Structure formats: structure tokens, C-alpha cells
Amino acid sequence: MKLLMIYAKRFAYTPAVKSVEDAPEVKEGAEIENAIVGFIHAEAEDTERASKVTTRLIKNLKWLAGKNDTKTIVLHSFAHLSESKAPPEFVATLLDNAQKRLEDAGYEVSQTPLGYFLDLELSAPGFSLARVFQSF
């Protein structure tokens, strides 16, 4: 898994182009403030270690949320950090499981629509713990 985390003062998205044929229709976007946005790239080999990568994903997101004093997290499937890609069905399950576990721990969690290229707007401050990359 590759994970780029960005602390965003403001993160907004609007669905632009559907990239997965059987993805549900989504027309509306959203705007979130004071959040950790996880740009998550699940790799093919992650399907063999789903529990481990889900736990590491959650720990990293919670750690950075604590460092930036927020309880808001956005999970964004971002299949552009590696050539290896997990199937969309696996990614959907991984993100849903991570969301549930984070919500159970008291976080406000949302997901961007899976299977779409999105128009993104991001406002991020310029300090070291506003951007963190992990590979596991």
C-alpha cells in the first residue's frame, strides 16, 4: 500500500469522469474542512494481507490526525502511486472497513466516490506534518 496523507484546511471534490463502468452514479461532490485526506493506493499484493494493511492504514491516519488536532478523515482511493493495482472491489471493501473502524474510534470519516476521476480543490498549510507519505 502507498499512502499520501495531507492535512487540509479545505478539501473539496466534484465527480468529473466515471472510470469504473459499474460504479454507482454520483453527481454531487462535497467540501470538508480541517481534515486528514488519505490518498490511498491499494496494490495487488495487498489482497493477500488485507487485515495488516487496513490496520497500518488506520494507525497512520489516526497518528497524523492527532498531530494536526483533527478528528476528521477523508478516504480517497488514488491509484496513481504505484504500477501495481488492487481490484476495485477489494479497494471498496478495504475503505469501508477502515471507515467503520475509524468511526468506531470516534472519528468523522467520509469517502470520495470510488470509480471516478474527480475535480479536486485542496488548501493545505506549509508545515512538515501537513504532508506525510508511507509505503507498507
Secondary structure, DSSP 8 states (H G I E B T S, - for coil): -EEEEEEEEEEEEEEEEE-STTS------EEEEEEEEEEEE--GGGGGSHHHHHHHHHHHHHHHHHHTT--EEEEEE-TTS-S----HHHHHHHHHHHHHHHHHTT-EEEE--TTEEEEEEEE--SSGGGEEEEE-
